[in-house]
């Protein structure tokens, strides 16, 4: 995970979005605005690379150098551990109301709006999930 202070979140999210456009298929990523146990609001990047460790380190280097982050604890992690990363924040019985929207792109005003909404959102989190669309598969059908 990489953490950035909220005052750099707009730039960090834009940098992440640009990185993800050309990232290899082995990259999995989740970006979010979260409130830490200390009450500080931060921008978080959860990153996964499904391949050789050396390749993952090379691929994530531009993200690790940006900022720099206030926390960088990217490390080889078993998949079963990754599957439990959010368990503490979503315990059984917790009732949530989730809303989603989809954007083709992430324009600058969208990143600014996300930061502004999070700043006035108390202790709630906002998640931005990047997903690669496999258009070539569907265009051949």
C-alpha positions as CSV (number, residue, x, y, z in Angstrom):
1,X,0.0,0.0,0.0
2,X,1.1,3.5,-0.7
3,X,-0.3,6.4,1.3
4,X,-0.3,10.1,0.3
5,X,-1.4,13.1,2.4
6,X,-4.9,14.4,1.4
7,X,-3.4,17.7,0.3
8,X,-1.6,15.8,-2.5
9,X,-4.5,13.5,-3.4
10,X,-5.6,15.3,-6.6
11,X,-2.1,15.0,-8.1
12,X,-1.6,11.5,-6.8
13,X,-4.9,10.2,-8.2
14,X,-4.1,11.9,-11.6
15,X,-0.6,10.3,-11.6
16,X,-2.1,6.9,-10.7
17,X,-4.8,7.1,-13.4
18,X,-2.1,8.0,-16.0
19,X,0.0,5.1,-14.8
20,X,-2.8,2.6,-15.0
21,X,-3.7,3.4,-18.6
22,X,-0.5,1.7,-19.8
23,X,0.0,-0.8,-16.9
24,X,0.4,-4.4,-17.9
25,X,-2.5,-6.9,-17.3
26,X,-0.7,-8.3,-14.3
27,X,-1.5,-5.1,-12.3
28,X,-4.4,-4.9,-10.0
29,X,-5.2,-1.7,-8.3
30,X,-7.6,0.1,-6.0
31,X,-7.4,3.8,-5.1
32,X,-9.3,5.2,-2.2
33,X,-9.7,8.1,0.3
34,X,-9.6,6.7,3.8
35,X,-9.4,8.0,7.4
36,X,-6.7,6.4,9.4
37,X,-6.9,5.2,13.0
38,X,-5.2,8.5,14.0
39,X,-8.1,10.5,12.3
40,X,-6.0,11.8,9.4
41,X,-7.5,11.6,6.0
42,X,-5.2,10.1,3.3
43,X,-5.2,8.9,-0.2
44,X,-4.4,5.2,-0.5
45,X,-3.2,3.0,-3.3
46,X,-3.6,-0.8,-2.9
47,X,-1.5,-2.4,-5.6
48,X,-1.1,-6.0,-6.7
49,X,1.2,-7.5,-9.3
50,X,0.6,-11.1,-10.4
51,X,4.0,-12.1,-11.7
52,X,7.7,-12.2,-10.7
53,X,8.6,-9.9,-7.8
54,X,11.4,-8.2,-9.8
55,X,8.9,-7.3,-12.6
56,X,6.4,-5.9,-10.1
57,X,9.1,-3.8,-8.4
58,X,10.0,-2.3,-11.8
59,X,6.4,-1.7,-12.8
60,X,5.5,0.1,-9.5
61,X,8.7,2.2,-9.4
62,X,7.0,5.3,-10.9
63,X,4.2,5.1,-8.3
64,X,6.7,4.7,-5.4
65,X,8.8,7.7,-6.5
66,X,5.8,10.0,-6.9
67,X,5.3,12.3,-4.0
68,X,7.0,10.6,-2.3
69,X,4.3,8.7,-0.4
70,X,4.1,9.1,3.4
71,X,3.9,5.3,3.6
72,X,5.3,2.6,1.3
73,X,4.8,-0.9,2.4
74,X,4.6,-2.7,-0.9
75,X,6.0,-6.1,-0.4
76,X,5.5,-9.7,-1.8
77,X,2.3,-10.9,-0.2
78,X,0.4,-14.2,-0.6
79,X,-2.9,-14.0,-2.4
80,X,-4.8,-15.4,0.5
81,X,-3.6,-12.5,2.6
82,X,-4.5,-9.9,0.0
83,X,-8.1,-11.4,0.0
84,X,-8.4,-10.4,3.7
85,X,-7.0,-6.9,3.6
86,X,-10.4,-5.2,3.9
87,X,-12.0,-7.6,6.4
88,X,-11.5,-5.4,9.5
89,X,-13.2,-2.5,7.7
90,X,-16.2,-4.6,6.6
91,X,-17.1,-6.9,9.5
92,X,-20.0,-9.3,9.3
93,X,-23.3,-7.6,10.1
94,X,-22.2,-4.1,9.0
95,X,-25.0,-2.5,7.0
96,X,-23.7,-0.4,4.1
97,X,-25.3,1.5,1.3
98,X,-23.1,1.5,-1.7
99,X,-23.4,3.8,-4.7
100,X,-21.4,3.6,-7.9
101,X,-20.8,5.6,-11.0
102,X,-18.8,4.7,-14.1
103,X,-16.6,7.1,-16.0
104,X,-14.8,6.5,-19.3
105,X,-12.0,8.8,-18.1
106,X,-11.0,10.6,-15.0
107,X,-10.9,14.3,-15.8
108,X,-9.2,16.8,-13.5
109,X,-12.5,18.1,-12.2
110,X,-13.6,14.6,-11.2
111,X,-10.5,14.1,-9.0
112,X,-11.0,17.5,-7.4
113,X,-14.7,16.7,-6.7
114,X,-13.7,13.3,-5.1
115,X,-11.2,15.0,-2.8
116,X,-13.7,17.8,-1.9
117,X,-16.5,15.2,-1.2
118,X,-14.2,13.1,1.0
119,X,-13.0,16.1,3.0
120,X,-16.5,16.9,4.1
121,X,-17.5,13.2,4.6
122,X,-16.4,12.6,8.2
123,X,-14.9,9.1,8.7
124,X,-16.4,7.5,5.6
125,X,-14.2,6.3,2.7
126,X,-14.5,6.7,-1.0
127,X,-13.1,4.1,-3.4
128,X,-11.9,4.6,-7.0
129,X,-11.5,1.3,-8.8
130,X,-9.6,1.2,-12.1
131,X,-10.5,-1.6,-14.4
132,X,-9.1,-2.4,-17.8
133,X,-11.7,-3.0,-20.4
134,X,-10.9,-5.8,-22.9
135,X,-12.4,-4.2,-26.0
136,X,-10.5,-6.4,-28.4
137,X,-12.2,-9.5,-27.1
138,X,-15.7,-8.0,-27.7
139,X,-14.9,-6.4,-31.1
140,X,-14.0,-9.8,-32.5
141,X,-17.4,-11.4,-31.6
